[in-house]
Amino acid sequence: MSRSRLTLVSALASLFVLLTVAAGTASAQDTGTINISGVEEFAAFGVSQDLNVTGTGACAAAGAVQILVGVTDEVTGGSGAAIVNTQCESAGQHIQWLATAVVTNMRPGDTALVDVTANGAISDTDQKEVVIKQFH
């Protein structure tokens, strides 16, 4: 992977860390938890792809949160990862997060195993099998 592509991916990952406060939502999610919502192929560059992994979280406290994402295609064995840093403004705050993982050898329609670990104001893990969607 070229240095300019890595720089671009890093910049995009920073921009795509869209954490939205969803204060007052009717979510039953317990505080201090993180959940995976889905995976969508955002861009493809030969055997390398960018996957958008989305999810939600409920803050246990105010402070920094680091979200570690790992994705493995269960058909091809391809894999990739992302790290997202964000901030919880208060305990009980509900957030939506997006991480762009740089992966290899994955295809829309395949089943992928996604692992997420949150550290800091949210301290939790989640694992989910999802079908990789095609970006439209």
Number of C-alpha atoms within 10 A of each C-alpha: 6 7 8 9 10 12 11 12 16 15 11 13 21 15 12 15 18 16 20 13 15 15 11 9 9 8 11 7 15 13 19 21 20 27 22 23 14 17 27 21 22 16 14 16 8 8 11 17 20 22 29 22 25 19 17 19 27 26 27 20 18 16 15 15 19 17 22 18 24 19 27 21 24 16 13 14 12 17 20 21 20 21 18 21 17 17 16 23 15 14 16 19 21 28 20 19 23 25 28 29 26 22 22 21 17 27 21 16 14 14 19 24 16 22 18 22 19 23 15 20 24 26 19 17 17 14 16 15 17 20 18 22 18 14 12 6
